[in-house]
């Protein structure tokens, strides 16, 4: 997470990945290529058009055919490179590939989910259908518009309260918690996370707060308990109703307002909020619209306001001790089954750059990867 007001700034660097006996780095950082190309897609297309127009006739055909050749050769290269990396990393090549094992577990219940994901046994191989999924994900990222989530989010979250209550438990919080120790309960860890956010924002009585992607209303009610007047935004009707019931139960109805709307479309007065939060929802804004999302946030903040953003992101893909094809397989699976349309699951450095290029001043950052993993466990 990042917040833009505070007393200190620190950075801690640790090796990305698990110890290994050999160098298991993929040759190409596919995920970095994806989000870089998506971010700069208009400029890439314009450059390509200029090159085609400026080239001599005999050169032009080679320039035009080069993207086609790349699209044909890249999947072949990735298929063989993923197999090479999996062998060097010591995966059991006789087992089904990771994506296949995950799909089997979902549809039949066969297998052990923890073993599939964390056992370092099921090889994260790329078959041609996996590459087609990656291409589809890339296309989705490149064409992501601000109305896309109006279709995806209700589909993901209007599943009935009982399903999410059984999955999330009493907190009804669908984001990474903070565990001071592995013995902490889920509710205790989520409460610590809520307090962490409130402290980072400096929420106090009289503040006007906005929670973008407010879910079932736990954070809006936590900020209301500090004396703030809070507006929550969600695209899911079930979440809106649940959040309103929670506010009534906790006696916060007068200080909490829940809106069912698309953040990009909703009209709110500029400079109308002292604090704004976006906790694991900016991924849905999309790579193409990330800067547009941040520009709207900064317009809604008062001059001395504070923005807290927490993102679940994938690594860039440069570690030499970790198989990043596993991260990509996990990302594709999550995109298909858990968070459809959430293509902006980007690394910390990319997010910080986007914030700074939108005129935010990042005061502090924290990598919550270990806490996120514990939350899922």
N, C-alpha and C positions, 0 to 999 in steps of 0.2 A: 504493500500500500504506500501511497504518497500523501503527504499533506503539505499545505502551502502556507504554513504559519507555525512557528515554533522556536525553540531556544537552541537547538543543536542540529548538526548535520553529521552523519557518520556513514561510512561505507565499510562493510566487512566482506572480504573475498574468500571463498572457499573453492576447492576443486569441484567442477561440475561433473557429477556422476560417481560411480562406485569404483573402488580399486580394481585393476585388472592386470593380468600378466602381460598382455600385449597391447599394441596400439590398435584400437578398434574404431577409428574415426571413419565415417563415410567420406568419400572423396568430395562430394558436393553437399553444402549446407542447404538442403532443399527448402526448408521452411523459411530461411532468410531470403532465398531467391524468390519464394512466393510472395512474402509481404513487401519486399523491395519492388518487385515488378508491379504489384497491384498499386502500391503507393505512387509510383512514377509512370503508370500506364499511359496517361495522355501524352507525356513527354516522349515516352518510348515510341508510341505510334507516330507522333509528329516527326521525330528523328528518322524513323524508318521511311516515312513518306518523302522527306527531303532527300534522303540517300537514293531512293528509287528515281526521283525526279532529276537529280543531279548526275546520276551515273550515265556512263556511255551505254549504248544499246547492248553491246556484248556483255557488259557487267550487270545490267539491270536484271537479267533472268536469274543470275546467281544470287543476287540480293533478295529477289522475290521468293526463290525456292529455299533459301536458308532457314526461315522459320519452320517450314514443313519438314525439312531434313532433321532439324533439332527435335521436333515433336515425335518423329519416328524413332530416332536413335536414343533419346533420353530414357524412355521406359525400358529399352533393352539394357542400357547401361545400369540403370537403377536396380533392375531385377538381379543382375549378376553381382553388383556391388553389395546389395543387401545380403545375398547368400555368402559372399566372401567375409563380410563383417561378422555375420552370425557364427560362421565356423570358427573364426579367430577368437571370438568372445566366449566360445565354449558352450553354445546352446546345443541342445539335443536335436540334431537334424532329423531324427526318425519320428519326432512328434509332429502333430499338426502345427501349422504356423499360428502365431498368436491371434491374429484376426479371426481365423477359422475357429480356434478354440473358444474365443469370446462369444462368437455367434452361436456355437453349439451350446454353450452354457446358458445363454439367454433363452433359447428356444426349447431346450430339453432339460436344463438343470444339471446336466452331466459335467463333471469336473469340479475343480476347486478354484474359485475366483482369485483368491490370494495367490495361489500357486501359479495361475496363468499370468497374472500381472507382475508379480514380484519374485517369482521363483527362478528367474533367469534360465528357464528350461525350454519354453516354447519359443521357437525362433521367429523374430519379427520380419519375416520374409515379405517381399513384394512380388505378388503375381500380377498378371496383366489387369485383372479386375480391380486390384488394389490401386494400380496406377490410374485406371479410369476414375476411381473414386477420388483420387488426388486431383486429377484434372477437373472433375466436377466441382470439387471444393475450391479450386483455383478460379474457375469460372464464376462460381457463386460470389467469391470475394471481389472479383473484378466488376461484377454487375450489381453488387449490393446497393440497393437504394434505400431511402429513408422510410419507405412504406413496407418493406419486406418483413420486418419484425411484427407488423400488425397481423400477419398470417402465422408466423412461426411461434411467437410467444404464447398466444392463447392455446395453440395446439399442445405446447409443452406443459402448460401449467393449469389448464382447466381440466384436470383429471379427477376431481373430487378431493375433498379435504381429507377423507379417511386414508387415502393412499399416501399423501404427504405427511400426515400425522404419524402413521406407522413407520415411515422412512426417517423423518427428521426428529421425531420426539417432541417433547414439550416446548423447546425453544421455537420451533417452526422457523428456523433460520437456515437458508440454503447456501451459506457461504462459509469459507474457512474460519475456524475458531482459533483461539490462542491458548496453548497448553503450557502452563508453567512446569508441569510434570505430567508424565504419562498416566498417572493415577487420577488425574482430574476428570470429573464427569463431563459429559457432553454439554449439559446445561451450564455447569460452572465455567467451562472453557468459552462457551458462547457469551456468557455474561462478562467475562474478562475482556473478550473482543469488543463488546458493545461499550464497555467503559474505556477501553483503549481509544476507540473512535471518538467518544465524547471528550476525552482529555485532549486528543490531537486537535480537535476542532475548537476546544475551549468553550463548549456550549454552556450558556448561562441563562438565567431567567430573563425573558424579554426578547431573546434572539428569535429571528425568523429563519426557519430551517426548511430545506428542501431535500427530500430523499428520492433520487431518480432510480426507478426500478425497485420500489419499496417492498416487493414480495408480500408476505402475509402481515406486515406491519410491526414487526418486533423492534426494529431500529427507530421508526418514527415515534413509537410509544416510549422508548427509552429516552430519546431526546426531549419528549414532552414531559417526562418525569423530572427533567432538569429545569423545567419552567419555560421551555421554548414553545413557540407556536409553529407547528410542523405541517408541511404539505408533502404528501406522498404521491408518486405517480407510478401507475402500473398499466399494462395493456390487458391483463387477465381479469375477467369479471369475477372469477372465484376468489382471487387474491384480494380484490377490492372489498368484497363482502366479508371475507374473513378478517381483514385488517380493521374494518369498521366495527365488527363484533368485539375484537380484541380491545379496541379503544374504549368501547362502552363498558366492557368488563373491568378495565383498569381505571375507569373514571376520567379518561382523557378526551372524551368526545368534543369538548369545547375547544381544545387546543390542537386537535388533529383533523385534517381534511385529506381524504383520499380521492384522487382523480383517476379515472380510467381514460387514458389518452396516450397518444404517441408524443414523446418528448419533443421530437423535431417539429411537430405541428402545433403544439399547445401555445397559446398566447399568454405570456406572463410579463408583467412590467419589468423593465430593466432596473438593475440595482435594487432588487426587492428582497434579497435574501442575505443574511449575515453568514450563514454556513450552508454548504451544499455537499451531499454525499452521493457517490456512485459506487456501490459495493458489489463487485463482480457482475456488473451489467454493461460496462462499456464495451465488452467483447461483442455485444449485440449491435453496437453502433456501426461496426464494420470498418475494415481498413480504409475503404474509400471515403467514409464519412467521419472518420475519427477527428480530424481537425475541425470540421463543421460542428461536431458535437461539443468539443472543447470551447470553440468560439461562443457558442450559445451559453455555456456554463459561465464563462467569464463575464458576459453581458448581464447575467442575472445576479452576479455577486456585487455586494457593496464594495467600495474602493479598498476597504481594509478587511474584506471577507475572507473566508477560508474554505478551501475545497479539499475533500478527502476522497481519493480514488483508490480502490482495491481491485486488482486484476489477477485472474488466473491465466498464466501465460506459459507457452512452451519455450524451451531454450533455443538459441540461434542454431546450434548444430555444429559447434567447433570443438567440443570436447574430444580428447584423444583417449579417454578411459571410459567412455560410455557410448552405447549403441543408440544413436539418435533416430535410427529407423524405428526403434521401439516407441519413441515419443510421437513420431508421425502416425504410426498405427493407432496409438492411443488417441491422438487428436482426431483422426478420421472416424474412429468408433464413437467418440464422444459427440462429434458433429452429427452423426447419423442417429444416435439413440438418446442422447441426453440434452445437448444444447444446440439444436438445429439453428443455423444462421449466425452462430457466434464465431465468426471467422477472425476477429481481432484479438485472439489469445496470444498476445505478443510478449517478447522478453522485456525485462525491466528497462534496459537502456533505450529501447525504441519508445516506450511509453514516456520516459523522462524527456526525451528529445521532443516528442509531440507537445508535451506540456510547456517546455521552454520556448518552443517556436510559436506557441499561442499566447505568449507573454505572461505565463505563470512563472513564479519564482519558487522552485522546489526547495522546501526547507528541510525535509527529512524523508528517508525511504527505509523500508524494511522488507527483507525477503522472508516470506512466511511459508516457504515450501514444505518445511518439516511439519509445521502446524497444519497445513492443508492436508498432507498425507495422513496425519493422525486423525483429523476430522473424518476423513473417508473411512478409516478403519473402524 
